[in-house]
Amino acid sequence: MSVETDEFLAMVRRMIRRAGERVGDADEPELAQLVALRDDLERAIATAATGQRSIGRSWAEVARGLGTSRQAAHARYAARQ
């Protein structure tokens, strides 16, 4: 993984944590927006899994990155390709 990607993902994690803190002081619509990020994150993971496959990674390699089994990774993300 490139240094830039590591730094970018660290920044995103900090932003998400801070968003939770800010929404803790906000109203219900902002809480709903934060919850909607789950769907965005799942789409991002699916895009990443598809990208990994498109550059030749095996389902076993993708599964290691996802922290799951090869079978589970395939079942969840293969249909999206």
Secondary structure, DSSP 8 states (H G I E B T S, - for coil): --HHHHHHHHHHHHHHHHHHHHHHTS-HHHHHHHHHHHHHHHHHHHHHHHHHHHTT--HHHHHHHHTS-HHHHHHHHGGG-
